């Protein structure tokens, strides 16, 4: 897919390892990221999707979202899209649940 | 392939593997062989980056037979392909301003590659 994820050779992204990086970045920066990882691993190990489905789902993210949302937010968008695509949730159920929880889809 | 909850911890620690061992056919390309990457632009998942399409490289290692990601992303688990480490010179990828001795090693599947004759280089 020729989407924004395929950024090899693009200028302007800066260094891969930021200046002054101390190597101590935690695996999870907050509890929701830990939960997102658990949601991902249980749905993929449960056979809901493959790692290729997951990558492809991330690649389908709108370019602006891909570039501006954090790593685990991208995971959420990818997994939630797959839940709808694979028929675990309907699009309406997903929207309703997001609104119930006070979020914006 | 699916896994039960009991293997979850091991999968997190070790990762999963789609290797077909033993492979069901011999490899199409051999170490040292010159190859040309295809110019493909699928609207679905591929591991062939844009900057590596239509480029000449050399097979440096035959990794073995694995699930072919481009097909697996379409739900097809039954068409494994050989995966190779292919070396591209930085000049092939980025032009004459790139350092002469530098190269990029990147994993490529059978469907990305075409053979090229040595004298065509």
Interface residues (C-beta under 8 A of the other chain):
Chain A: X1 X2 X6 X8 X9 X41 X42 X45 X46 X47 X50 X51 X52 X53 X55 X56 X59
Chain B: X1 X2 X3 X4 X5 X7 X8 X11 X12 X16 X41 X42 X43 X44 X45 X46 X49 X50 X51 X67 X69 X72 X73 X75 X77 X93 X94
